[in-house]
Amino acid sequence: MTQHQRLGKLLQRKRGVTALEIIQLIGTVCPHKRLSDMKDMGWTILRQPIEGQKYGRYFGIPPKGVQQ
């Protein structure tokens, strides 16, 4: 399974995914580049801030016709 496929599954989780979780679970050192790649593939990426933190949770909506 590629990094993009794993990230797609994480983005569709009910609780979303943080940048740190992307680093740990996918094995990339550049999580924001992977998110940018997903946007280029047609994904809609949403960021929800976490109260009291400087980071947020990311959620993704796949492009039509793509099943993860």
C-alpha positions in Angstrom: 0.0 0.0 0.0 1.4 3.4 -1.0 1.7 6.4 1.3 -1.1 8.1 -0.5 -3.4 5.1 0.0 -2.6 4.9 3.7 -3.2 8.6 4.1 -6.5 8.3 2.3 -7.7 5.8 4.9 -6.5 7.9 7.7 -8.2 11.1 6.4 -11.5 9.2 6.2 -11.4 8.1 9.8 -14.1 9.5 12.0 -11.6 11.3 14.2 -9.3 12.4 11.3 -5.6 12.5 11.6 -2.9 15.0 12.9 0.4 15.8 11.3 2.2 13.8 13.9 0.1 10.7 13.3 0.8 11.0 9.6 4.5 11.0 10.4 4.3 8.0 12.7 1.8 5.9 10.8 2.9 6.6 7.2 6.6 7.0 7.7 7.0 10.3 5.9 9.0 13.3 7.3 6.9 15.8 5.3 3.2 15.3 6.1 2.1 18.6 4.6 3.6 17.6 1.3 1.6 14.4 1.4 -1.6 16.4 2.1 -0.7 18.7 -0.8 -0.3 15.7 -3.1 -3.8 14.5 -2.0 -5.2 17.9 -2.9 -3.6 17.6 -6.3 -5.2 14.2 -6.8 -8.6 15.8 -6.3 -9.2 15.3 -2.6 -10.9 17.9 -0.4 -8.8 18.4 2.7 -10.3 20.1 5.7 -8.4 21.2 8.8 -10.2 21.4 12.2 -8.3 23.4 14.9 -7.9 21.7 18.3 -8.7 24.1 21.1 -5.7 25.1 23.1 -3.2 23.7 20.6 -1.4 25.1 17.6 -2.0 22.0 15.5 -5.3 20.6 14.1 -6.9 17.5 12.8 -7.2 16.8 9.1 -10.2 15.2 7.4 -10.5 14.3 3.7 -13.2 13.8 1.2 -12.1 11.7 -1.8 -12.8 12.7 -5.4 -15.9 11.2 -6.9 -15.3 7.7 -8.2 -12.5 6.9 -5.7 -13.1 4.3 -3.1 -10.7 3.7 -0.2 
